[in-house]
């Protein structure tokens, strides 16, 4: 038994290690990599794993852990502030999508593969397909750093309402099946379970973790965190509720506790591992045999599902005032079917509502729709970039005019803006070159005259007045590009003073080797200033700390130039750097002692 578990673990881990990096390199994202790994090792691939249902059921716990961590990020106050998008956008999405899909199923019933169905079956299909994949959507939002954006906030509101909506959907299945009586009692038990969780969690969770912490056993906190999540998940499942919703509510209750960050640290590794397992198991669950039997019907159903959900989400987001790009991103992220469709359709079959053939067909559609999300987002990003850049470049082309500047600045990001503002404040005529259209449009809103262009192009430098200007300040953040502009200026504009940005000592050595004496190591000045503040906070007199900063700056600059001959010799460079560091410490200590003798009065 133990050897079987280890063998299965090796298969899963190997599939993930091979498939995910390949998918990432191709720009497809980790989610699609996991899904493809599942197809490869599943019953319709290499057949290395056969018991898909058991693994899928176990791996759903990754979604449970994910919702718990999200709950920790949302305290009750913040959740209350989100009530409008949750109830408005989320509620309308579930209702409208359910009704539209149910109506289409009834309209198409009896045609092609779809058998004749009752309005009850159509309603179940509509409810199941209205739900999106919490795991995939939240993983995409996390990967693309959209959590704090309008896209992420709107998407999360919809997903949260969908998870809540699973409760009444499951409760209504016996009613639709013709049972009726006992279902309302079950529904009452569900509501009672949620209330018990809220009340018990409010009064019991903090004392529980306080008691565990007082034990002094470090790993016991991790055990208690897992016990909490697993216990609540099982309790919710026994009441017929969504495990993910229960743990989400537990996370919300602990969001303002002093144990929040420790809980995140304890749960995060398990969440990542089990989510990957979930995506792999979804890929394994794709019934390629049914796909080969009904390829056209299934592909049309997948296309119809993501199109209908995407259009409904886009339209509703527009009604609720979401910006154009945000609503299109959100529609793409939530256009697929969800893991709760597996739960709902399986439960419906148990109540006698859906036939096995129709249920299998729907599950294949949902599984394939999950695989479309990374591809849709990839195509969408390329479309955004192509459309925006084409419009911006058309608008900004031939924008640079020789206004006889004294200084040319290339690159106007966070570094270049500081330099530019200092020059502008001193009434220096400056021409700014920037090749990112979005950055140009953003800066022009604030009154900066920034021109579109790539400073590595000789014609552009001439058009900007490089042959008449006194200096060029290279502030781009790509070291190779900095050196390319340096070479151009030295070759074609020898009278132009070249000043450059160096991201580290390596770039500083490159500039020195090219004869550029005027450069700024962007992290050096800020780090040195922070070090001075640290000395003051440790009790050193401010004037003495300022002298220490000035001495260190001078000595480090000398050491930087002394190491230049060894820069190309990697073997000797490390040894010489260690020697220089030791010499620096000795000289620094000696000179600071002398300075203290001369400046005791100031200290």
C-alpha positions, 0 to 999 in steps of 0.5 A: 500500500505504501509503495503504491502511494509512493509510486503514484506520488512519483508519477504526479511529481514527475509529470508536473516537473516536466509539463509545467516548465514547458508550458511556462516557457511557451507562455501558456501558464502553469495551470494549462501545464498541470492540465496537460500533465494530467491528460498525459498520465491519465486513462486516455494518455499513458494510463499511468493512473487509473483511479481518477475519481478518488484523486479528484475528490482528494485534490479538491482539498487544494481549493478548500485551502485556497479559500481559507487563505483568501478568507484570511485576507478579507476581514468582515469589515472589508467583506461588508464593503464588497457587498455590492459587487458580491450581491449585485455583479455576482448575484446577477451573473449566476441568475442570468447565466443560469436562465440563459443556458437553461433556455438554450438547453430547452430550445436545443433539446432533442437535436444532435447529441442532446437528448430531450430533457425536462425543464428541471434537467435544463435548470440543473444544467444551467445552474452547473454551467453558471459556476466558474472554476474558483481554483483556475480563476484565482490562480490566474489572478494570483499569477498575473498580480491582479488581486488588487486591481478592478479585474481581480476584485470584480472576479473575486466578488463573482466567485464568492457569490457562486460558492455561496450559491452552491448551497441553495443549488444543492438544497433545491435538487431534491425539490426538482426531483420531486422529493420536497419534504425532507429537503427543506429540513436539510436546508435548515440544517445547512443554515444552522451549520453556517450559524454554528460555524460563525458563532463558534468560530468567533468565540473558540478559534482564538482561544484554541490557537492561544492555547496551542502557542502557549504549549511552546511546540512550534510544529503543533501550530501547523498541526492545529491549522490543518486540523481546523481546516480539515475539521471545518471542511468535513463538517460542512460536507456532512451537512451538504455544504461547500467545504470551500465556503466553510473554510472561507468563512473560518478564514474571514473570522481569523482575518483580524486575529494575531495568528493570521500571518502564522496561519498563512505560512503554515497553510501555503505549502499544502495549498500550492501542492494540492492545487497542482494535484487538483489541476492534474486530476482535472486533466486526467478526468477529460474523457477523450473517448467521448471527445473522439466519439462526438468531437464537433458537438463537444467543441461547439458546446465548449465554444458556446459555454465560454462565449455565452458566459463571457458575453454575459459577464462582460455585459453585466460588468459594463452595467455595473461600471467596470472599465473596458479592459477590466471587464474583458479580462474578468470575462475571460478569467471566469468564462470556463465551467467550474469544479462545483459543476462536478459536484452538482451534476453528480448529486443531480444524477443521485437524485435521478435528474440527469442521465449518465450519458448527458452528465458525462457529456457535460463533464467533458465540456466543463473539463475542456472549458477549464483548459481554454482559460489560459489560452484565451488570456494569452490571446487576449494579452497579445490582442491588447498589446498589438492593438494598443501599441499599433494605435499608440505608435501611429499616434506617436510616430515621428513625434521627436523634434530637434528643439535644441535641448541642452540635455537628452534623457532616454528612458523616463521610468521611476529613475529617469523621472527623478533626474528629469524633475531636477533638471526641469526645476533648474530651467534646463531644456530637456528632450525626453525619449521613451519607447513605452507608449502607455508610459508616454500617455500616462506622463503626458497627463501630468504635463511632461513633454515626452517623445516616443522613440527607441534611443538605440536608433541613430536617426532618432538620436539625431532627430532629438538633437544629439549633435547639438546637445551638451549631455545625454543621460541614459536612464533605461533599465536594460543594461544591454540597451544602456551600453548600446546607446553609449557606443552610439554616442561615443562613435557618432557624437563624441562631444556629447557628455554621457551620463548613465544609470548603472543597476549594479557594480557589474554595469558600473564596471562596464561603463568605466571600461567604456570610458564613461566616468559619470554614472549612478549606481541606482541602489547604492545611494539609497542603500547607503542612506538607509545604512546611515539611518541604521547607524543613527537608530543604533545610537551613533551621533547623526553628524558622525553617521553622516561622516561615516556615510561620506567616507564609505562612499569615497572608499567604495568608489575607489575600490570600484575603480581598483577592481576594474582591471580584474573585471573580465577575469572572473577567477581573480575577481572574487579573490580581489573583491574579498581582499578589497573588502578587507582593505576597505574595512581597515582603511575605514576604521583608521580614517574614522578614528582620525576623523573623530579626533578632529571633530569631537566638538561636532559629535 
